[in-house]
């Protein structure tokens, strides 16, 4: 079993803000969404990777770990879910999630998963909303806009009507 821990005495670990330059509004949203720990993160370097955790662990952020490679997100585990990213994308960012495993809290089991193609146009997002192994919804995006949506019913995909907002 491999165990690793960071310490402020380790030359490869520092406490710093990993949010980057942000407006006051963005900082408020960060706090509202529970990501304010990123303003005070313990960051440890391991090869090409940076591993971040809250510098001050508390009840609301005790299970958090964020992994970056060359400044781009790779893996994020929070109290509510696990997120996997592709750091090879030119425009890789926290918003470009490839896989989301949602478990709803520390005591909850996994109860949904979604995954999507990233970096290709069109992008396809597939949802298994009840975590039974059968995808329930499929959404196709072109240039960040939904162009088709399908729902799994009676053992086949049915196209859903999209309502355009004027």
N, CA and C atoms as a LAMMPS dump frame, in Angstrom:
ITEM: TIMESTEP
0
ITEM: NUMBER OF ATOMS
498
ITEM: BOX BOUNDS ff ff ff
-5.0000000000000000e+02 5.0000000000000000e+02
-5.0000000000000000e+02 5.0000000000000000e+02
-5.0000000000000000e+02 5.0000000000000000e+02
ITEM: ATOMS id mol type element x y z
1 1 1 N 0.851 -1.157 0
2 1 2 C 0 0 0
3 1 3 C 0.904 1.23 0
4 2 1 N 0.566 2.199 -0.826
5 2 2 C 1.317 3.444 -0.937
6 2 3 C 0.617 4.517 -0.125
7 3 1 N 1.342 5.131 0.764
8 3 2 C 0.804 6.22 1.572
9 3 3 C 1.654 7.448 1.338
10 4 1 N 1.015 8.584 1.178
11 4 2 C 1.739 9.84 0.991
12 4 3 C 1.069 10.9 1.824
13 5 1 N 1.878 11.785 2.366
14 5 2 C 1.299 12.908 3.09
15 5 3 C 2.168 14.128 2.859
16 6 1 N 1.528 15.284 2.848
17 6 2 C 2.24 16.546 2.675
18 6 3 C 2.386 17.209 4.024
19 7 1 N 3.414 17.965 4.148
20 7 2 C 3.629 18.721 5.365
21 7 3 C 4.197 20.064 4.972
22 8 1 N 3.913 21.077 5.749
23 8 2 C 4.41 22.408 5.412
24 8 3 C 5.931 22.476 5.489
25 9 1 N 6.567 21.47 6.087
26 9 2 C 8.024 21.464 6.131
27 9 3 C 8.609 20.824 4.876
28 10 1 N 7.799 20.158 4.091
29 10 2 C 8.251 19.543 2.853
30 10 3 C 8.504 20.645 1.828
31 11 1 N 9.678 20.64 1.217
32 11 2 C 10.013 21.698 0.261
33 11 3 C 9.125 21.671 -0.975
34 12 1 N 8.433 20.556 -1.218
35 12 2 C 7.559 20.459 -2.381
36 12 3 C 6.11 20.837 -2.073
37 13 1 N 5.822 21.275 -0.848
38 13 2 C 4.46 21.642 -0.448
39 13 3 C 4.412 23.104 -0.001
40 14 1 N 3.34 23.775 -0.409
41 14 2 C 3.119 25.162 0.01
42 14 3 C 1.627 25.366 0.23
43 15 1 N 1.292 26.365 1.032
44 15 2 C -0.098 26.775 1.183
45 15 3 C -0.277 28.004 0.319
46 16 1 N -1.271 27.934 -0.611
47 16 2 C -1.485 29.062 -1.523
48 16 3 C -2.901 29.063 -2.065
49 17 1 N -3.236 30.143 -2.735
50 17 2 C -4.528 30.322 -3.405
51 17 3 C -4.427 29.683 -4.786
52 18 1 N -5.31 28.709 -5.083
53 18 2 C -5.282 28.068 -6.396
54 18 3 C -6.427 28.522 -7.292
55 19 1 N -7.143 29.573 -6.878
56 19 2 C -8.289 30.026 -7.669
57 19 3 C -7.873 30.898 -8.835
58 20 1 N -6.716 31.511 -8.781
59 20 2 C -6.326 32.466 -9.81
60 20 3 C -7.017 33.8 -9.555
61 21 1 N -6.771 34.744 -10.427
62 21 2 C -7.388 36.066 -10.283
63 21 3 C -8.89 35.941 -10.487
64 22 1 N -9.659 36.474 -9.524
65 22 2 C -11.114 36.364 -9.608
66 22 3 C -11.759 37.675 -9.2
67 23 1 N -12.94 37.905 -9.755
68 23 2 C -13.722 39.087 -9.379
69 23 3 C -14.398 38.82 -8.035
70 24 1 N -14.916 39.865 -7.396
71 24 2 C -15.644 39.705 -6.137
72 24 3 C -16.851 38.793 -6.313
73 25 1 N -17.541 38.921 -7.455
74 25 2 C -18.709 38.085 -7.731
75 25 3 C -18.304 36.615 -7.841
76 26 1 N -17.208 36.338 -8.541
77 26 2 C -16.734 34.96 -8.673
78 26 3 C -16.341 34.384 -7.317
79 27 1 N -15.735 35.205 -6.46
80 27 2 C -15.356 34.747 -5.128
81 27 3 C -16.582 34.413 -4.282
82 28 1 N -17.654 35.2 -4.416
83 28 2 C -18.895 34.901 -3.696
84 28 3 C -19.499 33.58 -4.168
85 29 1 N -19.485 33.351 -5.49
86 29 2 C -19.991 32.091 -6.034
87 29 3 C -19.147 30.921 -5.556
88 30 1 N -17.841 31.118 -5.511
89 30 2 C -16.924 30.093 -5.037
90 30 3 C -17.287 29.684 -3.61
91 31 1 N -17.514 30.672 -2.774
92 31 2 C -17.877 30.41 -1.375
93 31 3 C -19.243 29.741 -1.278
94 32 1 N -20.22 30.225 -2.053
95 32 2 C -21.57 29.654 -2.032
96 32 3 C -21.567 28.191 -2.466
97 33 1 N -20.679 27.842 -3.4
98 33 2 C -20.6 26.471 -3.901
99 33 3 C -19.698 25.572 -3.056
100 34 1 N -19.105 26.128 -1.985
101 34 2 C -18.266 25.332 -1.098
102 34 3 C -16.831 25.162 -1.561
103 35 1 N -16.391 26.001 -2.485
104 35 2 C -15.026 25.892 -2.997
105 35 3 C -14.087 26.946 -2.408
106 36 1 N -14.512 27.63 -1.365
107 36 2 C -13.668 28.683 -0.81
108 36 3 C -12.39 28.129 -0.189
109 37 1 N -12.321 26.832 0.079
110 37 2 C -11.087 26.22 0.581
111 37 3 C -9.932 26.431 -0.398
112 38 1 N -10.252 26.604 -1.689
113 38 2 C -9.214 26.776 -2.709
114 38 3 C -8.399 28.053 -2.5
115 39 1 N -8.932 28.98 -1.731
116 39 2 C -8.198 30.221 -1.433
117 39 3 C -7.08 29.964 -0.43
118 40 1 N -7.138 28.812 0.259
119 40 2 C -6.148 28.463 1.274
120 40 3 C -5.87 26.96 1.155
121 41 1 N -5.209 26.565 0.08
122 41 2 C -5.001 25.149 -0.225
123 41 3 C -3.565 24.723 0.054
124 42 1 N -3.417 23.507 0.561
125 42 2 C -2.109 22.88 0.69
126 42 3 C -1.833 22.233 -0.668
127 43 1 N -0.748 22.634 -1.303
128 43 2 C -0.417 22.143 -2.634
129 43 3 C 0.945 21.457 -2.562
130 44 1 N 0.967 20.177 -2.953
131 44 2 C 2.205 19.403 -2.934
132 44 3 C 2.536 18.951 -4.35
133 45 1 N 3.788 19.075 -4.708
134 45 2 C 4.263 18.692 -6.03
135 45 3 C 4.743 17.253 -5.976
136 46 1 N 4.245 16.454 -6.938
137 46 2 C 4.67 15.06 -7.086
138 46 3 C 4.911 14.81 -8.566
139 47 1 N 6.163 14.924 -8.99
140 47 2 C 6.492 14.789 -10.407
141 47 3 C 5.833 15.913 -11.189
142 48 1 N 5.084 15.565 -12.232
143 48 2 C 4.381 16.563 -13.053
144 48 3 C 3.039 16.963 -12.455
145 49 1 N 2.682 16.381 -11.308
146 49 2 C 1.377 16.618 -10.713
147 49 3 C 1.471 17.524 -9.5
148 50 1 N 0.376 18.274 -9.268
149 50 2 C 0.191 19.029 -8.045
150 50 3 C -1.057 18.478 -7.367
151 51 1 N -0.916 18.12 -6.108
152 51 2 C -2.015 17.578 -5.33
153 51 3 C -2.447 18.665 -4.348
154 52 1 N -3.728 19.041 -4.38
155 52 2 C -4.238 20.102 -3.512
156 52 3 C -5.297 19.547 -2.58
157 53 1 N -5.234 19.985 -1.333
158 53 2 C -6.252 19.676 -0.338
159 53 3 C -6.472 20.941 0.488
160 54 1 N -7.574 21.033 1.21
161 54 2 C -7.759 22.199 2.075
162 54 3 C -6.655 22.263 3.131
163 55 1 N -6.062 23.426 3.305
164 55 2 C -5.021 23.59 4.324
165 55 3 C -5.615 23.446 5.719
166 56 1 N -6.856 23.87 5.881
167 56 2 C -7.552 23.762 7.165
168 56 3 C -8.72 22.813 6.989
169 57 1 N -8.512 21.546 7.315
170 57 2 C -9.593 20.567 7.165
171 57 3 C -10.685 20.815 8.181
172 58 1 N -11.906 20.778 7.702
173 58 2 C -13.079 20.915 8.552
174 58 3 C -14.116 19.903 8.117
175 59 1 N -15.235 19.899 8.778
176 59 2 C -16.29 18.935 8.473
177 59 3 C -16.775 19.054 7.032
178 60 1 N -16.84 20.273 6.494
179 60 2 C -17.361 20.483 5.144
180 60 3 C -16.362 20.177 4.048
181 61 1 N -15.091 20.017 4.375
182 61 2 C -14.107 19.779 3.318
183 61 3 C -13.104 18.699 3.688
184 62 1 N -13.532 17.706 4.462
185 62 2 C -12.607 16.693 4.95
186 62 3 C -12.216 15.652 3.903
187 63 1 N -12.967 15.486 2.854
188 63 2 C -12.683 14.453 1.851
189 63 3 C -12.23 15.026 0.514
190 64 1 N -11.712 16.229 0.514
191 64 2 C -11.403 16.91 -0.743
192 64 3 C -9.955 16.682 -1.161
193 65 1 N -9.787 16.366 -2.438
194 65 2 C -8.469 16.302 -3.051
195 65 3 C -8.623 16.751 -4.501
196 66 1 N -7.678 17.555 -4.963
197 66 2 C -7.72 18.082 -6.323
198 66 3 C -6.349 17.841 -6.941
199 67 1 N -6.319 17.186 -8.09
200 67 2 C -5.065 16.851 -8.761
201 67 3 C -4.979 17.614 -10.078
202 68 1 N -3.843 18.264 -10.296
203 68 2 C -3.564 18.998 -11.53
204 68 3 C -2.312 18.429 -12.187
205 69 1 N -2.242 18.536 -13.49
206 69 2 C -1.024 18.206 -14.226
207 69 3 C -0.72 19.388 -15.131
208 70 1 N 0.411 19.998 -14.921
209 70 2 C 0.829 21.175 -15.684
210 70 3 C -0.246 22.26 -15.652
211 71 1 N -0.84 22.46 -14.479
212 71 2 C -1.832 23.513 -14.282
213 71 3 C -3.232 23.196 -14.768
214 72 1 N -3.456 21.983 -15.266
215 72 2 C -4.778 21.608 -15.765
216 72 3 C -5.381 20.513 -14.886
217 73 1 N -6.702 20.561 -14.646
218 73 2 C -7.321 19.581 -13.751
219 73 3 C -7.285 18.166 -14.312
220 74 1 N -7.079 17.192 -13.417
221 74 2 C -7.068 15.773 -13.765
222 74 3 C -8.152 15.037 -12.983
223 75 1 N -8.226 15.324 -11.664
224 75 2 C -9.114 14.574 -10.769
225 75 3 C -9.529 15.489 -9.624
226 76 1 N -10.816 15.423 -9.256
227 76 2 C -11.304 16.193 -8.114
228 76 3 C -12.279 15.328 -7.345
229 77 1 N -12.046 15.195 -6.039
230 77 2 C -12.949 14.44 -5.165
231 77 3 C -13.442 15.402 -4.101
232 78 1 N -14.755 15.577 -4.025
233 78 2 C -15.358 16.444 -3.017
234 78 3 C -16.288 15.601 -2.152
235 79 1 N -16.965 16.244 -1.227
236 79 2 C -17.925 15.538 -0.388
237 79 3 C -19.134 15.053 -1.18
238 80 1 N -19.398 15.651 -2.349
239 80 2 C -20.596 15.319 -3.124
240 80 3 C -20.336 14.464 -4.36
241 81 1 N -19.113 14.413 -4.835
242 81 2 C -18.88 13.655 -6.054
243 81 3 C -17.414 13.543 -6.403
244 82 1 N -17.168 12.798 -7.47
245 82 2 C -15.831 12.596 -8.005
246 82 3 C -15.866 13.013 -9.467
247 83 1 N -14.87 13.771 -9.88
248 83 2 C -14.835 14.331 -11.226
249 83 3 C -13.509 13.974 -11.888
250 84 1 N -13.565 13.555 -13.133
251 84 2 C -12.368 13.21 -13.902
252 84 3 C -12.306 14.12 -15.117
253 85 1 N -11.111 14.641 -15.389
254 85 2 C -10.886 15.598 -16.472
255 85 3 C -9.814 15.081 -17.416
256 86 1 N -9.726 15.676 -18.593
257 86 2 C -8.633 15.396 -19.516
258 86 3 C -7.683 16.585 -19.534
259 87 1 N -6.479 16.447 -18.962
260 87 2 C -5.534 17.562 -18.966
261 87 3 C -4.89 17.783 -20.333
262 88 1 N -5.172 16.906 -21.287
263 88 2 C -4.589 17.057 -22.626
264 88 3 C -5.34 18.056 -23.491
265 89 1 N -6.536 18.46 -23.059
266 89 2 C -7.297 19.447 -23.821
267 89 3 C -6.574 20.782 -23.813
268 90 1 N -6.57 21.44 -24.939
269 90 2 C -5.959 22.769 -25.021
270 90 3 C -6.659 23.722 -24.07
271 91 1 N -7.992 23.635 -23.994
272 91 2 C -8.761 24.526 -23.131
273 91 3 C -9.284 23.805 -21.891
274 92 1 N -8.488 22.859 -21.348
275 92 2 C -8.901 22.122 -20.161
276 92 3 C -9.192 23.079 -19.018
277 93 1 N -10.294 22.818 -18.326
278 93 2 C -10.693 23.667 -17.198
279 93 3 C -11.624 22.874 -16.297
280 94 1 N -11.933 23.436 -15.147
281 94 2 C -12.82 22.779 -14.185
282 94 3 C -14.192 22.52 -14.793
283 95 1 N -14.617 23.36 -15.726
284 95 2 C -15.938 23.196 -16.351
285 95 3 C -15.978 22.051 -17.357
286 96 1 N -14.83 21.587 -17.825
287 96 2 C -14.77 20.551 -18.87
288 96 3 C -14.604 19.172 -18.237
289 97 1 N -15.655 18.706 -17.596
290 97 2 C -15.652 17.424 -16.893
291 97 3 C -15.91 16.3 -17.896
292 98 1 N -15.1 15.227 -17.818
293 98 2 C -15.336 14.061 -18.662
294 98 3 C -16.261 13.054 -17.977
295 99 1 N -16.042 12.844 -16.667
296 99 2 C -16.836 11.878 -15.911
297 99 3 C -17.201 12.508 -14.57
298 100 1 N -18.471 12.367 -14.167
299 100 2 C -18.937 12.836 -12.864
300 100 3 C -19.634 11.66 -12.187
301 101 1 N -19.077 11.236 -11.054
302 101 2 C -19.694 10.188 -10.252
303 101 3 C -20.289 10.897 -9.047
304 102 1 N -21.609 10.933 -8.976
305 102 2 C -22.295 11.717 -7.948
306 102 3 C -22.765 10.792 -6.85
307 103 1 N -22.408 11.113 -5.605
308 103 2 C -22.827 10.275 -4.497
309 103 3 C -23.596 11.031 -3.439
310 104 1 N -23.762 12.314 -3.577
311 104 2 C -24.681 13.065 -2.737
312 104 3 C -24.275 13.295 -1.304
313 105 1 N -23.125 12.856 -0.863
314 105 2 C -22.674 13.108 0.503
315 105 3 C -21.813 11.982 1.016
316 106 1 N -21.174 12.215 2.156
317 106 2 C -20.248 11.237 2.711
318 106 3 C -20.889 9.899 3.028
319 107 1 N -22.121 9.92 3.492
320 107 2 C -22.777 8.683 3.902
321 107 3 C -23.569 8.031 2.786
322 108 1 N -23.681 8.687 1.654
323 108 2 C -24.464 8.158 0.542
324 108 3 C -23.589 7.326 -0.386
325 109 1 N -24.206 6.338 -0.989
326 109 2 C -23.532 5.536 -1.986
327 109 3 C -23.656 6.248 -3.34
328 110 1 N -22.904 5.799 -4.31
329 110 2 C -23.008 6.365 -5.65
330 110 3 C -24.422 6.146 -6.15
331 111 1 N -25.051 7.221 -6.668
332 111 2 C -26.409 7.042 -7.171
333 111 3 C -26.625 7.614 -8.562
334 112 1 N -25.588 8.185 -9.174
335 112 2 C -25.705 8.561 -10.582
336 112 3 C -24.322 8.834 -11.153
337 113 1 N -24.231 8.735 -12.454
338 113 2 C -22.979 8.998 -13.138
339 113 3 C -23.305 9.634 -14.489
340 114 1 N -22.462 10.544 -14.933
341 114 2 C -22.579 11.02 -16.296
342 114 3 C -21.182 11.18 -16.87
343 115 1 N -21.096 11.051 -18.154
344 115 2 C -19.81 11.177 -18.834
345 115 3 C -20.051 11.826 -20.186
346 116 1 N -18.996 12.454 -20.717
347 116 2 C -19.163 13.149 -21.992
348 116 3 C -17.872 13.15 -22.786
349 117 1 N -18.049 13.268 -24.089
350 117 2 C -16.902 13.473 -24.958
351 117 3 C -16.521 14.939 -24.83
352 118 1 N -15.271 15.225 -24.807
353 118 2 C -14.787 16.592 -24.641
354 118 3 C -13.789 16.887 -25.761
355 119 1 N -13.855 18.105 -26.278
356 119 2 C -12.876 18.512 -27.277
357 119 3 C -13.251 18.17 -28.706
358 120 1 N -14.345 17.512 -28.886
359 120 2 C -14.829 17.178 -30.234
360 120 3 C -16.146 17.907 -30.436
361 121 1 N -16.475 18.186 -31.675
362 121 2 C -17.744 18.814 -31.964
363 121 3 C -18.475 17.935 -32.966
364 122 1 N -19.644 17.39 -32.673
365 122 2 C -20.448 17.638 -31.482
366 122 3 C -19.92 16.864 -30.276
367 123 1 N -20.298 17.348 -29.079
368 123 2 C -20.006 16.654 -27.832
369 123 3 C -21.249 15.872 -27.433
370 124 1 N -21.037 14.698 -26.832
371 124 2 C -22.143 13.851 -26.398
372 124 3 C -22.026 13.639 -24.896
373 125 1 N -23.113 13.898 -24.181
374 125 2 C -23.153 13.67 -22.736
375 125 3 C -24.179 12.579 -22.466
376 126 1 N -23.775 11.579 -21.679
377 126 2 C -24.632 10.442 -21.374
378 126 3 C -24.815 10.347 -19.869
379 127 1 N -26.051 10.134 -19.426
380 127 2 C -26.386 10.113 -18.005
381 127 3 C -26.958 8.753 -17.613
382 128 1 N -26.494 8.223 -16.509
383 128 2 C -27.124 7.074 -15.87
384 128 3 C -27.65 7.614 -14.55
385 129 1 N -28.897 8.058 -14.545
386 129 2 C -29.441 8.808 -13.408
387 129 3 C -29.794 7.942 -12.205
388 130 1 N -29.875 6.624 -12.385
389 130 2 C -30.172 5.755 -11.25
390 130 3 C -29.085 4.716 -11.013
391 131 1 N -27.948 4.866 -11.663
392 131 2 C -26.753 4.038 -11.479
393 131 3 C -27.058 2.543 -11.57
394 132 1 N -27.823 2.187 -12.627
395 132 2 C -28.133 0.779 -12.835
396 132 3 C -27.357 0.184 -14.009
397 133 1 N -26.478 0.968 -14.617
398 133 2 C -25.676 0.475 -15.733
399 133 3 C -26.263 0.788 -17.098
400 134 1 N -27.517 1.168 -17.161
401 134 2 C -28.164 1.534 -18.418
402 134 3 C -28.291 3.052 -18.49
403 135 1 N -27.643 3.685 -19.468
404 135 2 C -27.818 5.142 -19.611
405 135 3 C -29.292 5.498 -19.793
406 136 1 N -29.698 6.614 -19.18
407 136 2 C -31.098 7.039 -19.219
408 136 3 C -31.321 8.224 -20.146
409 137 1 N -30.334 9.086 -20.261
410 137 2 C -30.433 10.277 -21.11
411 137 3 C -29.155 10.447 -21.917
412 138 1 N -29.317 11.027 -23.094
413 138 2 C -28.17 11.335 -23.941
414 138 3 C -28.424 12.694 -24.577
415 139 1 N -27.449 13.579 -24.445
416 139 2 C -27.571 14.929 -24.98
417 139 3 C -26.425 15.186 -25.943
418 140 1 N -26.745 15.779 -27.094
419 140 2 C -25.722 16.104 -28.1
420 140 3 C -25.619 17.619 -28.201
421 141 1 N -24.394 18.12 -28.059
422 141 2 C -24.108 19.558 -28.088
423 141 3 C -23.267 19.898 -29.303
424 142 1 N -23.546 21.03 -29.903
425 142 2 C -22.67 21.616 -30.922
426 142 3 C -22.418 23.053 -30.511
427 143 1 N -21.147 23.412 -30.42
428 143 2 C -20.767 24.767 -30.002
429 143 3 C -21.471 25.179 -28.708
430 144 1 N -21.47 24.28 -27.718
431 144 2 C -22.051 24.503 -26.389
432 144 3 C -23.57 24.691 -26.382
433 145 1 N -24.249 24.274 -27.425
434 145 2 C -25.706 24.375 -27.49
435 145 3 C -26.288 22.987 -27.724
436 146 1 N -27.353 22.659 -26.972
437 146 2 C -27.999 21.355 -27.145
438 146 3 C -28.694 21.317 -28.49
439 147 1 N -28.372 20.293 -29.301
440 147 2 C -29.017 20.156 -30.611
441 147 3 C -29.926 18.928 -30.673
442 148 1 N -29.644 17.914 -29.838
443 148 2 C -30.494 16.727 -29.783
444 148 3 C -30.468 16.18 -28.369
445 149 1 N -31.591 15.558 -27.987
446 149 2 C -31.68 14.921 -26.679
447 149 3 C -32.486 13.645 -26.823
448 150 1 N -32.011 12.589 -26.151
449 150 2 C -32.672 11.294 -26.232
450 150 3 C -32.909 10.744 -24.827
451 151 1 N -33.997 9.966 -24.691
452 151 2 C -34.323 9.331 -23.424
453 151 3 C -34.505 7.834 -23.67
454 152 1 N -33.972 7.006 -22.777
455 152 2 C -34.087 5.554 -22.896
456 152 3 C -35.4 5.1 -22.277
457 153 1 N -36.283 4.55 -23.107
458 153 2 C -37.576 4.03 -22.649
459 153 3 C -37.906 2.781 -23.447
460 154 1 N -38.444 1.783 -22.754
461 154 2 C -38.881 0.542 -23.406
462 154 3 C -37.78 -0.047 -24.281
463 155 1 N -36.574 -0.093 -23.744
464 155 2 C -35.406 -0.726 -24.389
465 155 3 C -34.959 -0.084 -25.695
466 156 1 N -35.238 1.229 -25.861
467 156 2 C -34.687 1.928 -27.024
468 156 3 C -34.645 3.43 -26.764
469 157 1 N -33.835 4.121 -27.558
470 157 2 C -33.685 5.565 -27.435
471 157 3 C -34.828 6.277 -28.154
472 158 1 N -35.413 7.265 -27.48
473 158 2 C -36.474 8.094 -28.049
474 158 3 C -35.992 9.538 -28.055
475 159 1 N -36.132 10.182 -29.203
476 159 2 C -35.725 11.574 -29.304
477 159 3 C -36.713 12.471 -28.557
478 160 1 N -36.182 13.373 -27.755
479 160 2 C -37.029 14.301 -27.003
480 160 3 C -37.112 15.615 -27.786
481 161 1 N -38.269 16.214 -27.698
482 161 2 C -38.458 17.513 -28.356
483 161 3 C -37.744 18.586 -27.545
484 162 1 N -36.989 19.415 -28.243
485 162 2 C -36.301 20.537 -27.591
486 162 3 C -37.172 21.762 -27.677
487 163 1 N -37.332 22.433 -26.557
488 163 2 C -38.116 23.656 -26.541
489 163 3 C -37.162 24.836 -26.662
490 164 1 N -37.31 25.591 -27.704
491 164 2 C -36.466 26.762 -27.944
492 164 3 C -36.969 27.923 -27.107
493 165 1 N -36.056 28.595 -26.464
494 165 2 C -36.389 29.794 -25.693
495 165 3 C -36.176 31.001 -26.606
496 166 1 N -37.245 31.785 -26.814
497 166 2 C -37.111 32.917 -27.749
498 166 3 C -36.177 33.991 -27.234
